[in-house]
């Protein structure tokens, strides 16, 4: 995709039903120093939140002011929504505090915003070849370096991106 939000994005799908879909871009960390300013504008205790995580990720262009924690089943809380046996979501600050105390055992990502699709939109994009769909694991989501995620996902389909040119043409 040429869209700057989704170009080379790995999206973790959280929900997909007849009403639409919701996902999180998991391989685009914020690197801009303005992140602190962004957090300060949305959260009174931004310093404490940022201390709880090593990295904050761009989850998607929808509701960027909202923090979402994607975490593994190693942490259980009634404040989390079960996505699958391996993955949970929450927007509670307490989750970040608890996970930060676990240090090495915590498998989580703090993301700002999410991606959303209207009814039938994602299906059309998949049919158009804009997206490739596959299962994932907590190890891939939480331990794979984000710079390698997209390429590793492509390779799992047998696609070697070094064989492609970024220059288009006509035949």
Buried (B, 14 or more C-beta within 10 A) or exposed (E): EEEEBBEBBBBBBBEBEEEBBBBBBBBBBBEEEEBBEBBEEBBEEBEEBBEBBEEBBBBBBBEBEEBBBBBBBBBEBEBBEEBEEBBBBBEBBEBBEBBBEEEEEBBBBBBBBBBBBEEEEBEEBEEEEEBEEEEBEBEBBBEBEBEEBBBEBBEEEEEEEEEEEEEEEEE
